[in-house]
Amino acid sequence: MRTTRTRRLAGAIALALTVATAATACGAGEDGKAADGGQTRVFAADNGQITIPVSPKRVIATGYAVPALLEAGAPLVGVSSWKRGIPLFNEQERKKYDELAKVAGESASETNYEAIAQADPDLIVIGVPKPVLADIDIKRLEAIAPVVAIGPSVPSMWRELSRKQADAAGAAAGFDALKTAYDTKAKALAEKYKAVVPQLKLGHVGAYGEVAKGNFQREFNGSWGTNIAQDIGATYYGQVKVKGGGSKDVSEYPSIEELSTAFAQADAITYSVAADGSVPAPVKYVLDSPLWKELPAVKAGKVYPFRFTEAATYRAATSTLDAVDQAFAPLLKQ
């Protein structure tokens, strides 16, 4: 028993020394320089005005910052798990993601502080919504390196936040090139569909309904399934009855019995599918409902599946634009 306690104490001391060493190496001096001589700047983040390196060399990314910084080419040394984004990575991003140390799980509460300290970062970028920050020991991370929390509230905010995340990590140039490519494609598609898409009153069935509770997800403007289609002229009518903050400001979860009422006015309905085109169980629950088959849009054959609706970066969203284009193509023949 004494041996076990001794080993635990030794491990705790080793971790403390690692954290202290990292903090000394990354601390900012009063003259605008880090202790290692690098230049610093003050950055506005969700957790305050944070002094960070101008050109960080070793960056940790978690949450929505993972795809943004992979895409922008930031100098990453560790990331959280981001399984939902794997289908959206290109070959280079997937290779880098697989190689990087995983310092946190899918949720913020699964942060591995020891693994982060061992990665010896000079900047930590946390990409989780503000309410989720409570699940993270920010003070403990700040003892390792400067921490900037940049997380979304509503889904459509990925545009601004991914730019801030890339800027913090010194990778804004890579970000801007990808944004330009996205904007060019979106503009071309908006022109292609200008005679048909803007005239439609659209509804969207999201992938996060809860079958066990007998509900479905209806997404409005600004939600995951809708915001990219909006860039080519789509409009999703209606709004959330009771806003619950964050994504609940732009999507709601009615019971399946309310399906007829929810989409009665829809000229067309879109719905989220997986990257391979398969239909997620919460969406299949809706499509299999007798009420679905009676909807005017369904009877008219105006239903369109969207792939890649979880895109949270410009390169990934370019793939979503392609998927939306493929889904809406029949509209040009009607």
N, C-alpha and C positions, 0 to 999 in steps of 0.2 A: 504493500500500500504506500509506503514511504517512497519507493521508487517511482510509482505512478504519479504521486504529487510532485516529485522532483522534476519529472519530465514535463508535466503540465506547466510548472513554473518556468522552466527553461524556454518552453514554447512561447509563453506570454511575454517573457523578457525579449526574446528574439523579435517578436512582432512589434513590440514597443520601440525597439531600436531601429527597425526598418521604417516605421512611421516617422520617427524623429529625424532620421537621416533624410528621408524624402522631403519632409517639411523644410529642413534647413536648405536642401538643394534648390527647392522651388519657391522659397519665400521672397517677397518683393521688398526692396529697400526703399527708403524715402526719396531717393534721387531718380525714381522711375526706372530703375534697373533691378533685375532679379539678382539673387545672391550669386548666381553663376555668371553674371555680367550681361545677360540678355536684356533687351529693352522690354518694358511692360506698358500696359495701357489699362484704362478703366473701362469695363464692359458692363452694360446694363442687362441684367438677367432677372429671371423670376425671383431669385433669392437675394437681389440687391445689386449694388454697384461693386463689381468684383475686379480686383487687379489681376490681370492675366498676362502671360507672355505675348509679345507682339507676333512672334513666330514660334509657336510651340513645336517641339520635336517629338514628344511622346504623349499621345492623346488616348484617353479612355472614353468610349461612347456607350451610352445605354439608351434603351427605348427607341423612340423615333429618331434619335440622333444617329443610330447605327446605319440605316440605309443612306441617310443624307451624307454622312462623312465617308462612307465607303465609296459612294458615287462621286463625291467631290475630290477624292484622292488625298484625304487628310492622312497625316502620319500616325496611324492607329497602332497601339500596342495591346489593346484588349477591348472587347465588346461584350454586351449582354447577348443572351440568346435572342434571336429574332426570326423564329420559324415562319411566321406569317409572311415575311418578306422574301423568303428563299425563292419562290416561283418567279419573283420579279427581278432577281439579280441577273446580270449578264454573266458570262463565263468568268471574266476577270474578277468581278465582285464576289462571285460565289467562291472562287479559289481563295481569295483574300479572307473572306468570312470564315471559311473552314480552317484556315491556318492560324487565325488569331486566337489568343487565349480567351476563354469565356469566363468573364469575371462576375456575371450575374445571370439569373434565370429569366424566364419570360415575365415575371412580375417583379416590381421594385423591392418587395420584401425578401427576394432571393438574392440580394446583393452580397457578394463575397468580399468583405473588406480586406482580408488578408491577401487574397489574390490580386486585388487592386494595388495594394502596397508593394507587392512583389514585382508588379509590372513597372514600377518606378516612373509613373507619369509626371509630366509637368503641367497637365491640364486634364480636368475631368468634365465632360459634357453630358449632363443628364437630360434626356429627352422624354420626360413623363409629364402628364398633366399636373397642375398645381396641387389638386387634392391628394394625389398619390405621393407627393413629396414627404408627407407625414410618415410614410413607410420606410423612409431612408434616413440614416443617421448622418445628416449633412456635416455636423461638427467633426465626426470621425473621419469623413472624407477630406475635410478641409485641413486636417492634420497631415494629410498625404500630399495634396496638391490643390491649387485653386479650383473651385467648383463653380460652374455656371449651369444653372437649371433653365432650360428653354423647352417648355412643353406646350402642347396644344390645349385649347379648350374645345372649340368646335373643329370637326375634321378638316374643313376647307382651309384652316390656318396653316396647313403644312407648307404652303407656298412661302409665307413670310418667315416661318420658324426654321425651315430648312436653310434659308439664306442666312439667318442669324447663326445657326449652328455651324455652317461652313465658314462664316466670317470669324467666329470665335476660334476655330481651329486653324485659321490661316489658309483656308482653301477656297476663298471666294472666287478666284479666277476660274477654277474648274466648275464651280456651281453656275456661274454666269453663262458659260458656253452651253451648258445643258438647258438652261432656261430659254436661251435664244432659239435653240432647236425646237423646243416644245412650243413656244409662242408661234413660230413659223408654221408648224403643222396645224395647230389649233386654228389659226387664222385661215388657212387654206380649207380646212374642213367646215368652218363656219360659212365660208363662201359657197362651198359645195352643197350644203344643206339649207341655205338661207330661205329657200322657197317652201320648205316643208317642216323642218323641225321647230322653228320659233312659233309656228301657228298651233302647235299641239299643246293640250293640257295633259301633262304627264303625271303618272304615279310610279312609285318604285317600291318593290318588295326587297328588303334587305336580308342579309344572311344570318342575322343574330336574333331571330325570334326564338321563343322557347316552346317547343312542341309539348313538353310535359305540362306546361301551364296553359296550353291551348291558345297561345297568342302568336302573332306574327309581327315583323318589324316593317313599319312604313317609314320611308325616308323622304324628307323634303329637301328643298334647296340647301346646299351647304353641307350635306352629309356625305359619307364615304361613297355610297353608290351613285350619287348624283352630281357632285361638284365638278367633276371633269367633263361630263357631258354638257354641263352648263357653259363651258368654255366654247362650245360650238353652237350655242343658241338654245339649248334645252331649258325648259322651265317646268318645275314640279309644283303643281298648284297646292294651295292649302298651307297650314302651319300646325305645329304642335299645339294641342289643346292646353296643356299645362307644362310649361317649361321647367325642366328639372336641373338645368345647368349642364355645361359641357355638351357632349353629343346628344343628350336628352333635350337640348334646345332645337335640334333639327331632325330628330326621329322619335317615334313613339311605338308603343307595343299594344295595339288593340287586340281584343279577343277575335278568334277566327269568325265568330258570328257577326262581327262588324265589317267583314270584308266587302260585302255588297255596298254598304254605306260609304266606306273609305274610298272606293274607286269608281263609284257610280258616275262621276263626271269626267273620268279620264278618257281622253281620245285614244291614248296608247299607254301601255304599261311596260316598264323595264324591270328586270330583276337580276340579282347578283348570282353568278355561278362561279365555280372554282376555276383555277387557272387552266385546267385540262378540259373545261367545258361541262364537267359533271355538276349535277344540281345538289347543293347542300340540303341536309335533312330539313332545316327550318323553311327553306323555300319550297321543297317538294311537298311539304305539309300544306302549303297554300295551293300549289298547282294541282294537287290531288283532291282539293275540296270541291264538292258540287257547286258551292257558291262561286268559285272561280270561273267555272265554265259558263255561268250565266252573266258575267260582266260584259257590258257593251263592247269594251275594247277587245276582250278575248273572242267574242263572237265575230268581231270584225277582222280577226287575225292580226291585230296590231299589238303583239307582245314581243319583246326583244331582250335577249339575255346579254348581260355585260360581264366580261371577264376582267380581272385585275382591278377590282373596285377598291382594294386596300392600298393602292399606290399612295406614297407619301413623299415622293421626290419627283423632280421633273423628268428624269430619264425613265423611271418606272411609269410615270403618268403618260409618257409618249406611247408606251405599249398599250395603256388604257385607251388612249385616243384611237389607236389602230383597231382595238376591240369594239369600241363604240361605232366606228366607221363601218366595220363589218356587220354589226348588228343592225344599224340603221339603213344599210344599203337597199333593202327592199322598198323603203319609202320612196326612193327615186323612180321606182318602176310602177308605182300605183297611180 
